[in-house]
Amino acid sequence: MSVPRLADFSYANKSSLISPVVLRGLFRAFEGLLVALLGLVIASAYVNEPLVHANPAYLAAHIATGFATVISLELFGLYSMPALSSALSNMARLLIGWTLAFVVLLAALFFLKMGTEFSRVWLATWYWAGTVGLISGRVLLSGYLHRLARQGRLYRRAAIYGAGPVTAELISQLEGDMSGDIRICGIFDDRDDERSPNLIAGYPRLGGLTDLVMLGRSTRLDLVIVALPICAEDRLAAVMKGLSVLPAEIKLPARATKLRFTPGTYSHVGSVAMIDLYDKPITDWGTVSKWLFDKIVGVTALIMLAPVMAVIAAAIKLDSRGPVLFRQKRYGFNNELIEVYKFRSMYTDRCDAAAGTLVTKHDDRVTRVGRFIRKSSLDELPQLFNVLIGNLSLVGPRPHAMQAKAGSKLYDEVVDGYFSRHKVKPGITGWAQINGWRGETDTADKIQQRVAHDLYYIENWSVFLDAYILAKTPYSLIAQRENAF
């Protein structure tokens, strides 16, 4: 597939990366299922149907051949991204792999002395139908992958910080790895002298650390490689701190140090050994499982709670003038501003959309119904619509309003590395909330503890942790009801 090594930003900057791990896994499952279903359909159409459904040997043959096909094609290296992207050039290997899987089936029938139980016409028709089906699937996938590549969604966008000798050697290695999935979008370095030229190995230097973070905020950035010598400890520490807020992998080239570690210490970008500094919190199948968890549980909760939400909406309308819902700008994933829905709990003319003033006990801005729904957190229920839209998760760090403060200072002025909590989608509930850090954040310690719990959640995320937090949330709301005003 002919794709420029330089990242192309002419397409949608926020286009999501298609995970090669997930894509390869799904296509393996597709081909195994395709082979099995083709055999079953042909057997049902040609062979006596009751015989097919009553004989477990037919079902076993279909399932075993599906698995054997996937294993055979895997052994021939046909599930790598280059192989999936080049269907025609890998046609011979595909046919050999499929034929080998089918020969295994025939050999099993022969040695088990079951050949007389199966129709030869069915076997021959299945083989040729499987050949056509596998080739067609590969051709269609190849076209799809070419389209994804043109959109910039198939390759990881990478930036390099540091413009010294390590960088030039690193780029040479990445360029030499033709099967790599990296597209470099620029070089960054805060030095502005002969040690940091404007053009390094054909790539432009686009600015310093601040510019790199701004790029990571404005476009999709999957990987940042810090090409600094490991002996420059102070500079390296400052750069790592600045980059820690980005939802991207941060890596250090192994050649940046003369120290050599055991092979398990390194990860690889293509064939280039790297030392991991920060991992992307939720990737590959984790992203899929969290998305499914949010949608399935979110839709179920919305259906079950619809009568409760209808009663609350009617109560709000009867209690005070104004709309039922209150929309507020808050910080979301990667520090983006998102609009969050809540039931209105304040008088319309006293609503504070920016949350510049925290709600306190006996706050006269809060309506009678508002006091109840805020204390019980029922005002948060409309955020289930945010989960369905996709800018909120069920579980994650709670999204904070733009002008939210601890005392007289904004949260990011109080907590060092505050924006690191935005490396994942915010949630309706979170680890901090079930551990007692819900409600008013009028002191520095309260917001520091909340952020510390948020970062713990990000570093230890799993679907089971999400399920545990959701299960604990009702109990924590009851236990902490005095903290909510």
N, C-alpha and C positions, 0 to 999 in steps of 0.2 A: 504494500500500500504506500503510495507516494504522499508523504505528509511532511511539510517543512519542520525542521527541528525547532525553529523559533515559534513561540506561542503566538497564535493569531487571536487578537482581541477585536477583530471586526465582527465577531459573532457575539451573542448575548453573554455579557460578562458574568452574569450570575447563573449561567447554565450549569447544571449539576454534573458531577463526574459519574459515569457509569462504571460501577465497580467491576473490574475484570474477574475478580474472584467469584462474585455473584453470577455474572454473566456465564462464565464457564460452567459453574455448578448447575445453573438452570438448563443450559444446553445439553449437558450430560443427561440430566433427567429427561429432557425432551426426546433425545435420540433413543434412550432405553425404552421409554414408554411408546414411542412411535413404532419401533420394531415389534414390541409385544402386541400392541393393538392391531397392527397390520396382520400378524399371524392369526390373531383371534377372529378378526373380521373375515378373513379369507376362509378359515376353517368353518366358521358358522355358515358362510355362503355356499361352500362347495361340499363339505362333508355333512353327513347326517347330523342335523343340529342337536338332537337329544344326546347323541353319542359324544359330541364335543363337550357339552355342559356336564354330562354325567361322568366323563372320564377325567380324573384329576391329572392324568399324564399330559393331556393337552395344555392345561393351565400351567403346569410345571414347566413344560417345554417353552411356552411363551415367555414366562418370567425369567427363566434361566438364560434364554437367548438374548433378552434385553440386557441383562447384566453382563453377559459374555461380550456383547457388542461394545458396551462402554469400556470394559476392561481392555479389550483388544485395541480399540482406537486410542485409548490412553497410552498403551504401550508403544504405539506408533507415533506418539507425540502430536496427536491431532486435536488436542484441546488447548494448545498454546494459542495466544492471541495472534501471532503471525500465521499459524496454520488456519485458524478460523477466518482470518481476513483474506486468505488466498485460496479460495475453494478450488479453482481450476488447476492451479499448480500442484495441489495436493490430492488430485483426483485418484491417481494410481494408488497411493498409500491408503486412501479411504476404501477403495475396492478390495485391496488385499486384506485390510483389517476386518471388513465386513465378511469377506469370504472365509477368513480364518475363524471367526466367531461361528459361522454357520457350519463349517467343517467340524468344529467341536460338538455342535448339536448332533450332527449325523453320526459322529464317532460314538457319542454317548448312547444313541438309539441302537447302534450296532452291538456295542459291548453289553448293553443291558438286555439284548435280545427282544427289543420292543419294535423293531422295524415293521413288523406286519400289522401293528396297531395303528400306524399312521399312513395317511394317504400320500403317495409320491407326487401326485399332481399338486396337492396342497403345499408340500415342501418346496417344489420348484417354483410355484406361483409366489409363495412367500419370499423366496430368495430374490426374485426379480422385482417384486413390489418393494422390498426393502432396499434394493439398490437404487431404484428411482426415488424413493422417499428420502433416503439419506443424502443423495446428491442434490435433490431439490432443496432440502432444508439447509444444506451448506451454502448453496448459491444464494438463497434468500438472506441468510445470516451475513454472508460476506457483503452483500449490497447494503444491508442495514449498518454494518460496522463502518463501511466507507462513509455513509452519511453522518454517523456519529463522529467520525474523525474530522470531517469537514466542519462540524459544529464545535470542535474542541472538547467533546465530552468523553472521548476515549483515552485521552492522554492526560497525565498529571502535569499541571502547570507548576513550574518550579522557579524560585528566585534564589540567587546566590548572594550571600553577604560576605564581603571581603574580595579585594581585587588584587591580591598578591600572587606570587608564583604558584601557590597551592591551587588557585582558581584556574589558571591557564592549564595546568596538568589535569585538573578535574574535568574541565570542559572537553579536553582531548579524549579522556576516557569515556565520557558520556556519549560523545559524538561517534566514537568507535564502536559502540554497542548498538548495532542496527536494530536489534530486537527490543531495545529499551522503550519504555512508555513515558519518558520525560520530555517535556518541551519547555525550554528556558525562556522566561519573559524579561530577564534583565539582570544586571549586576548592580549591587549597592555597596557603598562604602562611604564612611564619613570623612575619611582622609581626602584632601584635595590638593595633592602634590604629585611628584613624579612616581611615588609608590602606588598611586591609584589612578592609572590612565583612564581616559574617557571611553576607550574601546579595548576590550579584553577578548582575545580569540574570536573577534567578529561580533561580539555582543556589547551593547551600549551600557555604560554606567548611568543609572537613572536617578541617582541621589543617595541619601543616607538612610539611617535606620528609621527615622520618622517617615520618610517617603515610602519605605518598604512596608511599614505598618499600615499606612494609608492605602497602599495598593492592595494589601490583604483585606482591608475593609471594603473596598470598592469593587473588587472583582474576585473570582474564585481563585484561590491560591492553595494548592494542595501540599506543597513541600517547600521548605526553606532550608538550604544547605549553608551552614556557617563555615566558610572556608578560611578559618583563622588558625594560626598555630596554637596548640593547646597550652603552650607555655605563657601565652599572653592572657594570664588568668583574669586580671581586672577587666580588660576589654571584653573578654569572652563572657564573663559574668554579667556585665552591663548589657551586652547584646542579647543574651539569653533572657534576661529580665524583660527587655523591651519586646521580644518576640513571643513571650509566654502567653500573651493575650490573644494570639491568633489561633483559630481552629484548624491548624495545619501541623503536619509532621515537621519537626525540627531535627536536623541531623548534622553530624560533624564528620567530614571525610576521615577515614582511618589513617590516611597519609598525612593528616595534620599533626600527628604525633609519631615519634620514633618508637614509642612503646608498642609492643605487640601482645595481644591478649588471646585467649582461647577462642576458637571459631564461633562458639555459641554467644560470644559477646557482641558480635557484629550482625547487623542486618545488611541487606544489599539493595541498592538502586541499580537495577540491571545487574551488571557484573562488578559494580563498584562497591567495595566494602565501606560501611558507614557505622558510626557510633550514634545510637539514639539519644537525643537530648530531651525531646518531648514527643509523645505519641499523639496522634489524632484520637480524641476520646472515644468516638463511636464510629466504626467503619464496617464496610462489607456486610456480612450477614447480621451484624449487630444493628446496622441501620435498618435493614429489612424487618428484623424481629421487633424493634422498637416502633416502627411505623405500623406494623400489623397490630401490635398491642394497643397503641393509641387509637387506631380506627375501630377495632372490634369492641374494646371496652368503652370507648367514647360514645359510639353509637348506641350500645346497650344501655349505658348510663343515661343518655339523653332521652331514650324512649321511656325508661322506667321513671325518670324524674320529671317528665313533661307535665303531669298533673300538678305536682308541687310548684313548678315554675309558673304555671298558669294562675294558681292561687296567689303567689307572691306578686305577679304582675298586676292582678286585680287589686290587691291590697295597696300597692304603691299608687295606682291611679286614684283610688278612693281617698288616700291619705293626704296627697299634695298634688299641686299642678305640675305638669311637665311630662317629659317622656319617661317610659318605663326603664329603658336602657341608658346607661352612661358609658360613653366611649372615651378612653384615655390613652394617650401616647405613652408607651413604655419601651425600655430597651430590651431587644430580643437577641436572637442568635447573631453572633459576630458584630454586636453593638448596633444592629440596625434598629430603627424605630418601627415599632409595630403598634397597631391599634387593638386594644384589649376591651372586651365587652364585660360590663358588670350591671347588676340591677342598681338603679339609682337609689342612693341612700341619703342624699342631702337635698336640701331645698334647691330648686333650679338656679335661683339667683345667687346662691352661695357656693356652688360647686367649684372645686379647685382642680382643674384638669391637669395642671403641672405638678400637683401635690407639693407646692412650695411650703405649705403649713401642715404639719402632721395633725391628724385627728386625735383629740385627747378625750379624757373622760368627761362626760356631761357637755360635750361640744354642742353649742346651739345651732350649728350648721346641719346637724344630723336630724332627720325626721323621726317620728315615732316608730314607723315600720323599719326605717333605716337602722335604728339601734338594735332591733331584734335580728335583722338579717346580717348585720355586720358582726354581731357577737357570735352568731351561729355559723358565720361564713357562707350563708345561703346567697349572699350578694355575688359570690364568685361563680355560681352555677352557669350563667351565660357564657363563661369561658369554654364550656364544652363545644360551643360553635367555633371558637378559635382553634380548638384541637382538630375539628373536621376541616377547617380552612387550611390548617397546616402551619400556622405561625406560633402555635403553642403545643407543648406535649402535656400529657396527663401528669407526668412527674418530671421535675427538673428544678433548677434554681428559680425562685419566684421572680417574675419580671418587676423591676422597680421603675417608678415614675421618673421623668426627666429631672425634676428639681427636688427629688427626695433627699432629705438631710438627716444627719445625726447631730442634734444640737443646732449649730449655726453653719455647719460645713456639709458640702455635698459628699455623698458616700465615697466617691473616688478620691476625694481629698483626705479622707479618714483612713481608708484601707489601702495599703500598698498592694498593687496587683489586683485591684478590684475587678477590672474588666476581664480577668481570666475566667470568671463565672459565666461569661457569655460565649464560651467555646462550644456549648450545646444549646439546644432550644430550651427556653424557660418553660416552667410547668405550672399547673394549677396548684399542686402541692409538692412538697420536697422533703429532703432529709432534715433540713434545718427546722421545718415546721413541726415535724413529729418529735423532734428532740428539744422542744421547749422554746424555740426562737421564732415565735409568731407574734405579730402585733407591733406595737409602737417601738421604734428604734430611735429613742431620744438621746442615747449615749453612744460614745464611740465603741465601747465594749460590746454592745448589743449587735451592731452591724458587723463588727469584726468576727464575732462568733457565728453570725449567720453566714458570712462569706466563707469562713473556715469549713463549716458544714457543707456548703455548696460545693467547694473544691473537693472535699472528701467524696461526695456523691459522684462527681465527674470522674475522679480517678478510680472509683470502684464500681462503676455502673454495671448492672446486669438486668435482664428482664425479671429475674427473681427479686432483685432489690426493688425494682419498680412495683412489683406486686405486693411486696412486704410494706412499702411506704403507703400504698393505696389502702391496704387492709388496716394499717395503724392510724390513718388520718382521722376517721370518725372519733376514735377514742381520744386522740390528742386534741381535737377541737373541743370536746367536752371538758377535758382536763385543763385546757388553757383559755377557757371562755372569758376569764377575768382580764386577760391580756388584750382582748379585742375591744375597741371602742367604736 
